[in-house]
Amino acid sequence: MNAEKLRSLQIEPEAKSRSQSVVWIIFLVVAVISAVVGYRAWPRQEGERRMPGVATSSKTEKPATGASAAAAVSPTSSSSSNQVASAAMGSSSQVSGSVLTVSGYIVNRERIEISPRFLGQVKWIGVRKGDYVTNGQVLVRLDNAEYTARVKEAEGRLANARTAVEKAEIDFNRATKLIADKIETQQALDDARIRLDSSRASVREAEAGLELAKTYLDWTVIRSPIDGVVLEKLADASELVTPQSFGGTRGPSTALVAIADPKDLQVEIDLNEADLAKVYRNQPCKVSPEAYPDKSYDGYVAEIAPEANRQKGTLQVKVQIRNPDEFLTPELSAKVDFIGKQVEKGNR
């Protein structure tokens, strides 16, 4: 009985050999996996690392630099490389020696709004918006009927004053003879002298009145004070104009035309207070209009405002443009590059 139980517990030789082979296979698989993991975890130089799906040469290569490194990037990163290249091109297009680049607006250095000197009615206006005018050219004529009459009135007063002088001179000469003949007293001669002096003073007064009347008449003809271009036409014929505003929206116009010199342009900039240390008076600049980025103009810092804007934290700076042309249009934006002191000294 015991012998049969022992026989049933005994392992057959075939089963023993199969179990040993399975164990060896497991050991072999574990060894292979450990070898692969160890190989991949072993530290190597950057050029010797292998990536799945990328073929590498057996020779050790030096790390790529500059444009070679950008060329070695995988196709999936081509968009990033294009962005880097675009940024590099943008930085290379910046003006050499620029310490600050700011955008502003092109403005006329002086905008002249021509206003009448007195209340009057526009009789004729001979310019339109965009017309070029010269210094002294007649732009507007006001109704001059009243002032023509005043000139004639002043001329009549002057004629009367001169007649009074002639009579006073005759009286004085007669009194002088009578005094010599001892017919008249010295008082009569003194009175004649006083009347003569008073008549001469009246002539000077009448002459001044005539000059004033002629001045008012001349003011009815309004001329251009500069060579420039008409920016705006602010009044029309038969319209009432005045040098002062009465208030409200239905009062007379206070200006006739607005004129500016197209060859006297500036760029107006609101400069951040953090950049004030980079800007100074007469600093050379380069101006590029946003509408024509391929064009560049020389300029310099002409004006730095004496007071800042507290709300914005900015200071107004005006850059004078040298030799502007027809491509520079007022109120359009422009980019200004401020040149550093070292570059300025090098150019000298």
Contacts in CASP RR format, 6 or more apart in sequence:
PFRMAT RR
TARGET T0000
AUTHOR 0000-0000-0000
METHOD contacts of the structure
MODEL  1
MNAEKLRSLQIEPEAKSRSQSVVWIIFLVVAVISAVVGYRAWPRQEGERR
MPGVATSSKTEKPATGASAAAAVSPTSSSSSNQVASAAMGSSSQVSGSVL
TVSGYIVNRERIEISPRFLGQVKWIGVRKGDYVTNGQVLVRLDNAEYTAR
VKEAEGRLANARTAVEKAEIDFNRATKLIADKIETQQALDDARIRLDSSR
ASVREAEAGLELAKTYLDWTVIRSPIDGVVLEKLADASELVTPQSFGGTR
GPSTALVAIADPKDLQVEIDLNEADLAKVYRNQPCKVSPEAYPDKSYDGY
VAEIAPEANRQKGTLQVKVQIRNPDEFLTPELSAKVDFIGKQVEKGNR
45 60 0 8 1.000
46 63 0 8 1.000
47 56 0 8 1.000
47 60 0 8 1.000
47 61 0 8 1.000
47 63 0 8 1.000
48 56 0 8 1.000
48 60 0 8 1.000
50 56 0 8 1.000
63 69 0 8 1.000
64 71 0 8 1.000
64 72 0 8 1.000
70 81 0 8 1.000
70 84 0 8 1.000
70 85 0 8 1.000
73 80 0 8 1.000
73 81 0 8 1.000
94 101 0 8 1.000
94 337 0 8 1.000
95 101 0 8 1.000
95 286 0 8 1.000
95 296 0 8 1.000
95 337 0 8 1.000
95 339 0 8 1.000
96 343 0 8 1.000
97 339 0 8 1.000
97 340 0 8 1.000
97 342 0 8 1.000
97 343 0 8 1.000
98 286 0 8 1.000
98 337 0 8 1.000
98 338 0 8 1.000
98 339 0 8 1.000
98 340 0 8 1.000
99 278 0 8 1.000
99 338 0 8 1.000
99 339 0 8 1.000
99 340 0 8 1.000
100 275 0 8 1.000
100 278 0 8 1.000
100 279 0 8 1.000
100 337 0 8 1.000
100 338 0 8 1.000
101 335 0 8 1.000
101 336 0 8 1.000
101 337 0 8 1.000
101 338 0 8 1.000
102 269 0 8 1.000
102 271 0 8 1.000
102 275 0 8 1.000
102 335 0 8 1.000
102 336 0 8 1.000
102 338 0 8 1.000
103 269 0 8 1.000
103 290 0 8 1.000
103 333 0 8 1.000
103 334 0 8 1.000
103 335 0 8 1.000
103 336 0 8 1.000
104 267 0 8 1.000
104 268 0 8 1.000
104 269 0 8 1.000
104 270 0 8 1.000
104 333 0 8 1.000
104 334 0 8 1.000
104 335 0 8 1.000
104 336 0 8 1.000
105 267 0 8 1.000
105 268 0 8 1.000
105 331 0 8 1.000
105 332 0 8 1.000
105 333 0 8 1.000
105 334 0 8 1.000
106 265 0 8 1.000
106 266 0 8 1.000
106 267 0 8 1.000
106 268 0 8 1.000
106 289 0 8 1.000
106 321 0 8 1.000
106 328 0 8 1.000
106 329 0 8 1.000
106 330 0 8 1.000
106 331 0 8 1.000
106 332 0 8 1.000
106 333 0 8 1.000
106 334 0 8 1.000
107 265 0 8 1.000
107 266 0 8 1.000
107 267 0 8 1.000
107 268 0 8 1.000
107 318 0 8 1.000
107 330 0 8 1.000
107 331 0 8 1.000
108 231 0 8 1.000
108 260 0 8 1.000
108 261 0 8 1.000
108 262 0 8 1.000
108 264 0 8 1.000
108 265 0 8 1.000
108 266 0 8 1.000
108 330 0 8 1.000
109 261 0 8 1.000
109 264 0 8 1.000
109 265 0 8 1.000
109 266 0 8 1.000
109 318 0 8 1.000
109 320 0 8 1.000
110 260 0 8 1.000
110 261 0 8 1.000
110 264 0 8 1.000
111 231 0 8 1.000
111 258 0 8 1.000
111 259 0 8 1.000
111 260 0 8 1.000
112 225 0 8 1.000
112 226 0 8 1.000
112 258 0 8 1.000
112 259 0 8 1.000
112 260 0 8 1.000
113 234 0 8 1.000
113 255 0 8 1.000
113 257 0 8 1.000
113 258 0 8 1.000
114 139 0 8 1.000
114 140 0 8 1.000
114 222 0 8 1.000
114 224 0 8 1.000
114 225 0 8 1.000
114 255 0 8 1.000
114 256 0 8 1.000
114 257 0 8 1.000
114 258 0 8 1.000
114 259 0 8 1.000
115 241 0 8 1.000
115 243 0 8 1.000
115 254 0 8 1.000
115 255 0 8 1.000
115 256 0 8 1.000
116 142 0 8 1.000
116 219 0 8 1.000
116 222 0 8 1.000
116 241 0 8 1.000
116 242 0 8 1.000
116 243 0 8 1.000
116 256 0 8 1.000
117 219 0 8 1.000
117 243 0 8 1.000
118 216 0 8 1.000
118 219 0 8 1.000
118 242 0 8 1.000
118 243 0 8 1.000
119 240 0 8 1.000
119 241 0 8 1.000
119 242 0 8 1.000
119 243 0 8 1.000
119 252 0 8 1.000
120 142 0 8 1.000
120 143 0 8 1.000
120 240 0 8 1.000
120 241 0 8 1.000
120 242 0 8 1.000
121 142 0 8 1.000
121 143 0 8 1.000
121 238 0 8 1.000
121 239 0 8 1.000
121 240 0 8 1.000
121 241 0 8 1.000
122 140 0 8 1.000
122 141 0 8 1.000
122 142 0 8 1.000
122 143 0 8 1.000
122 235 0 8 1.000
122 236 0 8 1.000
122 237 0 8 1.000
122 238 0 8 1.000
122 239 0 8 1.000
122 240 0 8 1.000
122 241 0 8 1.000
122 256 0 8 1.000
123 141 0 8 1.000
123 142 0 8 1.000
123 143 0 8 1.000
123 144 0 8 1.000
123 237 0 8 1.000
123 238 0 8 1.000
124 140 0 8 1.000
124 141 0 8 1.000
124 237 0 8 1.000
125 139 0 8 1.000
125 140 0 8 1.000
125 141 0 8 1.000
125 233 0 8 1.000
125 235 0 8 1.000
125 236 0 8 1.000
125 237 0 8 1.000
125 256 0 8 1.000
125 257 0 8 1.000
126 138 0 8 1.000
126 139 0 8 1.000
126 140 0 8 1.000
127 133 0 8 1.000
127 139 0 8 1.000
127 230 0 8 1.000
127 233 0 8 1.000
127 257 0 8 1.000
128 230 0 8 1.000
128 233 0 8 1.000
129 230 0 8 1.000
129 231 0 8 1.000
129 232 0 8 1.000
129 233 0 8 1.000
130 229 0 8 1.000
130 230 0 8 1.000
130 231 0 8 1.000
131 229 0 8 1.000
131 230 0 8 1.000
132 228 0 8 1.000
132 229 0 8 1.000
132 230 0 8 1.000
133 139 0 8 1.000
133 224 0 8 1.000
133 227 0 8 1.000
133 228 0 8 1.000
133 229 0 8 1.000
133 230 0 8 1.000
133 259 0 8 1.000
134 224 0 8 1.000
134 227 0 8 1.000
134 228 0 8 1.000
135 224 0 8 1.000
135 225 0 8 1.000
135 226 0 8 1.000
135 227 0 8 1.000
136 223 0 8 1.000
136 224 0 8 1.000
136 225 0 8 1.000
137 223 0 8 1.000
137 224 0 8 1.000
138 221 0 8 1.000
138 222 0 8 1.000
138 223 0 8 1.000
139 222 0 8 1.000
139 223 0 8 1.000
139 224 0 8 1.000
139 256 0 8 1.000
139 257 0 8 1.000
140 221 0 8 1.000
140 222 0 8 1.000
140 235 0 8 1.000
140 256 0 8 1.000
140 257 0 8 1.000
141 220 0 8 1.000
141 221 0 8 1.000
141 222 0 8 1.000
142 219 0 8 1.000
142 220 0 8 1.000
142 221 0 8 1.000
142 222 0 8 1.000
142 241 0 8 1.000
143 220 0 8 1.000
144 217 0 8 1.000
144 220 0 8 1.000
144 221 0 8 1.000
147 213 0 8 1.000
147 216 0 8 1.000
147 217 0 8 1.000
147 219 0 8 1.000
147 220 0 8 1.000
148 217 0 8 1.000
150 213 0 8 1.000
150 216 0 8 1.000
150 217 0 8 1.000
151 210 0 8 1.000
151 213 0 8 1.000
151 214 0 8 1.000
151 217 0 8 1.000
153 213 0 8 1.000
154 206 0 8 1.000
154 209 0 8 1.000
154 210 0 8 1.000
154 212 0 8 1.000
154 213 0 8 1.000
154 214 0 8 1.000
155 210 0 8 1.000
156 206 0 8 1.000
157 206 0 8 1.000
157 209 0 8 1.000
157 210 0 8 1.000
158 203 0 8 1.000
158 206 0 8 1.000
158 207 0 8 1.000
158 209 0 8 1.000
158 210 0 8 1.000
160 206 0 8 1.000
161 199 0 8 1.000
161 202 0 8 1.000
161 203 0 8 1.000
161 205 0 8 1.000
161 206 0 8 1.000
162 203 0 8 1.000
162 206 0 8 1.000
164 199 0 8 1.000
164 202 0 8 1.000
164 203 0 8 1.000
165 196 0 8 1.000
165 199 0 8 1.000
165 200 0 8 1.000
165 202 0 8 1.000
165 203 0 8 1.000
167 199 0 8 1.000
168 192 0 8 1.000
168 195 0 8 1.000
168 196 0 8 1.000
168 198 0 8 1.000
168 199 0 8 1.000
168 200 0 8 1.000
169 196 0 8 1.000
171 192 0 8 1.000
171 195 0 8 1.000
171 196 0 8 1.000
172 189 0 8 1.000
172 192 0 8 1.000
172 193 0 8 1.000
172 195 0 8 1.000
172 196 0 8 1.000
174 192 0 8 1.000
175 184 0 8 1.000
175 188 0 8 1.000
175 189 0 8 1.000
175 191 0 8 1.000
175 192 0 8 1.000
176 189 0 8 1.000
176 192 0 8 1.000
178 184 0 8 1.000
178 188 0 8 1.000
179 185 0 8 1.000
179 186 0 8 1.000
179 188 0 8 1.000
179 189 0 8 1.000
222 256 0 8 1.000
224 259 0 8 1.000
225 259 0 8 1.000
226 259 0 8 1.000
226 261 0 8 1.000
227 261 0 8 1.000
228 259 0 8 1.000
228 260 0 8 1.000
228 261 0 8 1.000
228 262 0 8 1.000
229 259 0 8 1.000
229 260 0 8 1.000
229 261 0 8 1.000
229 262 0 8 1.000
230 257 0 8 1.000
230 258 0 8 1.000
230 259 0 8 1.000
231 257 0 8 1.000
231 258 0 8 1.000
231 259 0 8 1.000
231 260 0 8 1.000
231 330 0 8 1.000
232 257 0 8 1.000
232 258 0 8 1.000
233 256 0 8 1.000
233 257 0 8 1.000
234 253 0 8 1.000
234 255 0 8 1.000
234 256 0 8 1.000
234 257 0 8 1.000
234 258 0 8 1.000
235 241 0 8 1.000
235 253 0 8 1.000
235 255 0 8 1.000
235 256 0 8 1.000
235 257 0 8 1.000
239 252 0 8 1.000
239 253 0 8 1.000
240 252 0 8 1.000
240 253 0 8 1.000
241 252 0 8 1.000
241 253 0 8 1.000
241 254 0 8 1.000
241 255 0 8 1.000
241 256 0 8 1.000
242 252 0 8 1.000
242 253 0 8 1.000
242 254 0 8 1.000
243 254 0 8 1.000
244 254 0 8 1.000
245 251 0 8 1.000
245 254 0 8 1.000
246 252 0 8 1.000
260 330 0 8 1.000
262 324 0 8 1.000
262 326 0 8 1.000
263 324 0 8 1.000
264 324 0 8 1.000
265 320 0 8 1.000
265 321 0 8 1.000
265 324 0 8 1.000
265 328 0 8 1.000
265 330 0 8 1.000
266 302 0 8 1.000
266 303 0 8 1.000
266 318 0 8 1.000
266 319 0 8 1.000
266 320 0 8 1.000
266 321 0 8 1.000
267 287 0 8 1.000
267 318 0 8 1.000
267 319 0 8 1.000
267 321 0 8 1.000
267 334 0 8 1.000
267 336 0 8 1.000
268 316 0 8 1.000
268 317 0 8 1.000
268 318 0 8 1.000
269 316 0 8 1.000
269 317 0 8 1.000
269 318 0 8 1.000
269 319 0 8 1.000
269 336 0 8 1.000
270 309 0 8 1.000
270 312 0 8 1.000
270 314 0 8 1.000
270 315 0 8 1.000
270 316 0 8 1.000
270 317 0 8 1.000
271 279 0 8 1.000
271 314 0 8 1.000
271 315 0 8 1.000
271 316 0 8 1.000
271 317 0 8 1.000
272 313 0 8 1.000
272 314 0 8 1.000
273 308 0 8 1.000
273 313 0 8 1.000
273 314 0 8 1.000
273 315 0 8 1.000
276 315 0 8 1.000
278 338 0 8 1.000
278 340 0 8 1.000
279 301 0 8 1.000
279 304 0 8 1.000
279 317 0 8 1.000
279 338 0 8 1.000
280 301 0 8 1.000
280 304 0 8 1.000
281 301 0 8 1.000
281 302 0 8 1.000
281 304 0 8 1.000
282 300 0 8 1.000
282 301 0 8 1.000
282 302 0 8 1.000
283 300 0 8 1.000
283 301 0 8 1.000
283 338 0 8 1.000
283 339 0 8 1.000
283 340 0 8 1.000
283 344 0 8 1.000
284 298 0 8 1.000
284 299 0 8 1.000
284 300 0 8 1.000
284 339 0 8 1.000
284 344 0 8 1.000
284 347 0 8 1.000
285 298 0 8 1.000
285 299 0 8 1.000
285 300 0 8 1.000
285 301 0 8 1.000
285 319 0 8 1.000
285 336 0 8 1.000
285 337 0 8 1.000
285 338 0 8 1.000
285 339 0 8 1.000
286 296 0 8 1.000
286 297 0 8 1.000
286 298 0 8 1.000
286 299 0 8 1.000
286 336 0 8 1.000
286 337 0 8 1.000
286 339 0 8 1.000
287 296 0 8 1.000
287 297 0 8 1.000
287 298 0 8 1.000
287 299 0 8 1.000
287 319 0 8 1.000
287 321 0 8 1.000
287 334 0 8 1.000
287 335 0 8 1.000
287 336 0 8 1.000
288 295 0 8 1.000
288 296 0 8 1.000
288 297 0 8 1.000
288 334 0 8 1.000
288 335 0 8 1.000
288 336 0 8 1.000
288 337 0 8 1.000
289 295 0 8 1.000
289 327 0 8 1.000
289 328 0 8 1.000
289 329 0 8 1.000
289 332 0 8 1.000
289 333 0 8 1.000
289 334 0 8 1.000
289 335 0 8 1.000
290 332 0 8 1.000
290 333 0 8 1.000
290 334 0 8 1.000
290 335 0 8 1.000
291 327 0 8 1.000
291 329 0 8 1.000
291 332 0 8 1.000
292 327 0 8 1.000
293 335 0 8 1.000
295 327 0 8 1.000
297 321 0 8 1.000
297 322 0 8 1.000
297 323 0 8 1.000
297 324 0 8 1.000
297 328 0 8 1.000
298 321 0 8 1.000
298 322 0 8 1.000
298 323 0 8 1.000
299 319 0 8 1.000
299 320 0 8 1.000
299 321 0 8 1.000
299 322 0 8 1.000
300 319 0 8 1.000
300 320 0 8 1.000
300 322 0 8 1.000
301 317 0 8 1.000
301 318 0 8 1.000
301 319 0 8 1.000
301 320 0 8 1.000
301 338 0 8 1.000
302 318 0 8 1.000
302 319 0 8 1.000
302 320 0 8 1.000
303 317 0 8 1.000
303 318 0 8 1.000
304 315 0 8 1.000
304 316 0 8 1.000
304 317 0 8 1.000
304 318 0 8 1.000
305 315 0 8 1.000
305 316 0 8 1.000
305 317 0 8 1.000
308 314 0 8 1.000
308 315 0 8 1.000
309 315 0 8 1.000
309 316 0 8 1.000
319 336 0 8 1.000
321 328 0 8 1.000
328 334 0 8 1.000
END
